[in-house]
Amino acid sequence: MIRCENLYKSYPMGHGRKKVLEGLNFEIGRGDRVGVLGRNGAGKTTLIKLIGAVEMPTSGRIKREMKVSWPLGFAGGFQGSLTGYDNARFIARIYDRDYREIRDFVEDFTELGRQLKMPVKTYSSGMRARLAFALSLAIEFDCYLIDEVILVGDQNFHRKCHYELFEKRADRALVLASHSPDTIREFCNRTIVLRNGKGEVYDNIDEGLNIYDTL
């Protein structure tokens, strides 16, 4: 279970603060597939980062009673002076996994070849996203966090992502932030609609999408 309780998030802006989320409450159970909807600036990416502990809430708390991924494709944790292989070795140590298994998965998934021997700071944004996505999926989690904006690359890479997330891990919970009603309808069984800092939870997908259409 992931439980968000009275969640607030704001950022300094000028002489005041910009409020993004105000008093958000919801739960995610094992196997839940929750779509996060909202217009640009509504706080979708912020919410994903809060659940993944990439950022901390201004107030309120998040209780995590299952193993939660960092946001898939998030490259902010890379050490740029290290190679792709070195970053994979670091992840393997943190999660107590066999480095060789992580390395083999990363090689196959990213198709970056010799670039994995180069410092990550020399990578293009697309290459960094491929590596970040691979490292995210190389570790097994109970809940995966997905921000649609990180889905990059060619059709073959998209097929790999689709298989790893929606077929191989069909029994896992996920939180998917998206602008696409079709994507939410296909992969999710619940929705959270964000607007004006508030979040409304809908157990009926069509009801949530109808509200989203009125925003």
C-alpha positions in Angstrom: 0.0 0.0 0.0 1.1 3.6 -0.8 -0.8 6.1 1.2 -0.6 9.9 0.6 -2.0 11.9 3.5 -2.8 15.6 3.3 0.0 16.2 0.7 1.1 19.7 0.0 3.8 20.9 -2.4 4.9 24.4 -3.2 8.0 26.1 -4.6 9.6 29.5 -3.9 8.6 32.0 -6.6 9.5 35.7 -6.3 8.5 36.9 -2.9 6.0 34.1 -2.4 5.4 30.5 -3.2 3.8 28.7 -6.1 1.3 26.1 -4.8 1.2 22.9 -6.9 -0.6 20.4 -4.7 -2.9 21.2 -1.8 -4.2 18.6 0.6 -4.0 15.5 -1.6 -5.3 12.2 -0.2 -5.4 8.8 -1.9 -4.2 5.2 -1.6 -2.6 2.8 -4.1 -3.0 -0.9 -3.4 -1.0 -3.8 -4.7 -1.9 -4.3 -8.4 -3.6 -1.0 -8.7 -2.9 0.8 -12.0 -3.6 4.5 -11.4 -3.7 7.1 -14.2 -2.8 10.7 -13.3 -4.6 13.2 -15.5 -4.3 17.0 -15.6 -3.5 19.9 -17.8 0.0 21.3 -18.2 1.2 22.5 -14.8 -1.4 20.7 -12.8 1.3 18.7 -10.9 1.4 15.3 -12.6 5.2 15.1 -12.8 5.6 16.6 -9.3 3.3 14.0 -7.8 5.3 11.2 -9.5 8.5 12.6 -8.1 7.0 12.9 -4.6 5.8 9.3 -4.6 9.2 8.2 -5.8 11.0 10.2 -3.1 12.9 12.3 -5.7 11.4 15.3 -4.0 9.9 15.8 -0.6 6.4 17.2 0.2 6.2 20.7 1.7 3.9 19.1 4.3 1.9 15.9 4.7 3.4 12.5 4.3 3.6 9.5 2.1 3.6 6.0 3.6 5.1 3.3 1.4 4.4 -0.3 2.4 5.6 -1.8 -0.8 8.8 -1.4 -2.9 8.4 1.7 -5.1 10.6 2.5 -8.2 12.1 5.9 -8.8 10.3 7.6 -11.8 11.1 5.5 -14.8 13.6 7.2 -17.0 14.7 9.7 -14.4 18.3 10.6 -15.1 18.8 13.0 -12.2 20.6 10.4 -10.1 23.3 9.7 -12.6 26.9 10.5 -11.8 28.0 12.2 -15.1 31.7 11.5 -14.8 31.0 7.7 -14.5 30.4 5.5 -17.5 27.1 3.7 -18.2 28.6 0.5 -16.9 29.8 2.2 -13.7 26.3 3.6 -13.0 24.9 0.1 -13.5 27.4 -1.2 -11.0 26.4 1.4 -8.5 22.7 0.5 -8.9 23.6 -3.2 -8.4 25.4 -2.4 -5.2 22.5 -0.3 -3.8 19.9 -3.0 -4.4 22.3 -5.9 -3.7 21.9 -7.4 -7.1 24.3 -9.4 -9.3 26.1 -6.7 -11.4 26.5 -9.1 -14.3 22.7 -9.6 -14.5 22.2 -5.8 -14.4 24.9 -5.2 -17.0 23.5 -7.8 -19.4 20.0 -6.4 -19.2 21.2 -2.8 -19.7 23.3 -3.9 -22.8 20.3 -5.6 -24.4 17.7 -3.0 -23.5 19.6 0.2 -24.3 21.5 -1.0 -27.4 24.1 1.6 -26.7 27.0 -0.6 -27.4 30.4 1.0 -26.9 28.8 4.1 -25.5 28.3 2.3 -22.2 32.0 2.6 -21.7 31.8 6.4 -22.0 31.0 8.9 -19.3 27.3 9.6 -19.1 27.9 13.4 -19.4 28.9 12.7 -23.0 25.5 11.1 -23.8 22.7 12.8 -25.7 19.4 13.3 -23.8 17.9 10.3 -25.7 20.9 8.1 -24.7 20.6 9.1 -21.1 16.9 8.3 -21.1 17.5 4.9 -22.5 20.1 4.1 -19.8 17.8 5.5 -17.1 14.9 3.5 -18.3 17.0 0.3 -18.4 18.3 0.8 -14.9 14.8 1.4 -13.6 13.5 -1.8 -15.1 16.6 -3.9 -14.2 15.3 -3.9 -10.6 12.0 -5.5 -9.6 9.6 -3.3 -7.8 6.0 -3.7 -6.5 5.0 -0.4 -8.0 6.4 1.5 -11.0 6.2 5.2 -11.5 5.9 6.4 -15.1 5.8 9.9 -16.5 4.7 9.6 -20.2 7.1 12.4 -21.2 10.1 10.1 -20.9 8.9 7.6 -23.5 11.6 8.3 -26.1 13.3 6.5 -28.9 12.3 4.5 -32.0 9.5 1.9 -32.4 11.7 -1.0 -31.3 12.5 0.8 -28.1 8.9 1.6 -27.5 8.0 -2.1 -28.0 10.6 -3.1 -25.4 9.2 -0.6 -22.9 5.7 -1.8 -23.6 6.6 -5.5 -23.0 8.6 -4.8 -19.8 6.0 -2.6 -18.2 2.6 -3.7 -19.4 3.1 -7.4 -20.2 5.9 -8.8 -18.2 4.9 -6.8 -15.1 1.1 -6.9 -15.6 0.6 -7.9 -12.0 2.5 -4.9 -10.5 1.0 -1.6 -9.4 1.8 1.4 -11.4 1.2 5.2 -11.4 1.1 6.6 -14.9 1.0 10.3 -15.6 -0.4 11.0 -19.0 -2.2 13.5 -21.3 -3.7 10.6 -23.3 -7.1 9.4 -22.4 -6.6 6.3 -24.6 -3.4 5.4 -22.7 -5.1 5.7 -19.4 -8.1 3.7 -20.6 -5.9 0.9 -21.9 -3.5 0.5 -19.0 -5.3 1.8 -15.8 -8.2 0.8 -13.6 -8.4 4.0 -11.6 -7.7 7.7 -12.2 -6.6 10.8 -10.2 -7.6 14.1 -11.9 -5.5 17.0 -10.7 -6.8 20.6 -11.0 -6.2 23.8 -9.0 -3.9 21.9 -6.6 -6.6 19.4 -5.7 -6.9 15.7 -6.7 -10.1 13.8 -7.2 -9.9 10.0 -7.3 -12.2 8.0 -9.6 -12.6 4.2 -9.4 -14.5 4.4 -12.6 -12.2 5.2 -15.5 -14.8 6.7 -17.8 -16.1 9.0 -15.0 -12.5 10.3 -14.4 -11.9 10.8 -18.2 -15.2 12.7 -18.5 -14.1 15.1 -15.8 -10.8 15.5 -17.5 -12.4 16.4 -20.7 -14.2 19.4 -19.0 -10.9 20.9 -17.7 
